[in-house]
Amino acid sequence: MYYSTIAAVMAVTVTAAASAGQTGSITERGRAVSDWSSAESVSALAAAASPDLKAKIDAGGGPAAFSAAVDAQMGKQTNVFDEVEMAVNGLTFYQRLAAYERTPAAMTTIVWDDKGTVAAATVQPSSPPPPAPAAGTGVSVRPPFATPRAGTWFTFWGGRNLARNYHMAAPAQTYAFDLL
């Protein structure tokens, strides 16, 4: 139940100016605003937030109180499993899959539009990444059909952990890819 409280609070769309101290790579910008158990991270989010989101953070007692509430529910962030950044249709996404003291894993997503404005920020519970089977452990990675060999193909997801490959949630689909 406490997960839904965090997701409901943070599923607010955020609009902010890219010039509000957000310089550097997408990963650096995402790291600065995605650890909500840290008062510094919530302060950076509040500084770049739309008036509506800033009002919600302030109504909860400000960044320090907001991060204390997240800390009380999830604990401090203890391990970052993976970080992903990608650009699709004019939007840039930063996702962080991390463990917390009382939460095995949570996925944080920050989205910027083509002007560098934060368009959305969410955190939600996730499954910890399962270990990828090692090569030669009986897992066939050869498809029973011919793979595309002509033209340009876009692989949407694919990798050796859940943040990069949502197929890993089902062991039989561990090595599945979406080819578009």
Secondary structure, DSSP 8 states (H G I E B T S, - for coil): -HHHHHHHHH-S-----TTTT--S-HHHHHHHH--TTSHHHHHHHHHHS-HHHHHHHHHTTSHHHHHHHHHHHH-SEEEEEEEEEEEETTEEEEEEEEEETTEEEEEEEEEE-TTS-EEEEEEEE---------TTSS---S-SS----SS---EES-SSSTTT-GGGGSGGGTT--EE-
